[in-house]
């Protein structure tokens, strides 16, 4: 009986130890001539985690390097747009877009 209790307790503890799922932003556009890279991610009202913008920064850096820019990209702003609402007027899904400037 005790062994069963401890097995269930350890299983429950292991289930709680897992981290939130990582949401990875992806490149959604940009302008090579202006040196602007856009990275986007969708979030949900019911999602337990948000986007990992460090991954977005790394993706923007790779794109800037492929365009021939040496400087690390700097954060230049963001935009949020609700793409779906529920019947109570709450935003269910949001498209988050961040802009990175390749020219430092």
Rosetta blueprint (number, residue, H / E / L):
1 X L
2 X H
3 X H
4 X H
5 X H
6 X H
7 X H
8 X H
9 X H
10 X H
11 X H
12 X H
13 X H
14 X H
15 X H
16 X H
17 X H
18 X L
19 X L
20 X L
21 X L
22 X L
23 X E
24 X L
25 X L
26 X E
27 X E
28 X E
29 X E
30 X E
31 X E
32 X L
33 X L
34 X L
35 X L
36 X E
37 X E
38 X E
39 X E
40 X E
41 X E
42 X E
43 X E
44 X E
45 X L
46 X L
47 X L
48 X L
49 X L
50 X L
51 X E
52 X L
53 X H
54 X H
55 X H
56 X H
57 X H
58 X H
59 X H
60 X H
61 X H
62 X H
63 X H
64 X H
65 X H
66 X H
67 X L
68 X L
69 X L
70 X L
71 X L
72 X L
73 X L
74 X E
75 X E
76 X E
77 X E
78 X E
79 X E
80 X E
81 X E
82 X E
83 X E
84 X E
85 X E
86 X L
87 X L
88 X L
89 X L
90 X L
91 X E
92 X E
93 X E
94 X E
95 X E
96 X E
97 X E
98 X E
99 X E
100 X E
101 X E
102 X L
103 X L
104 X L
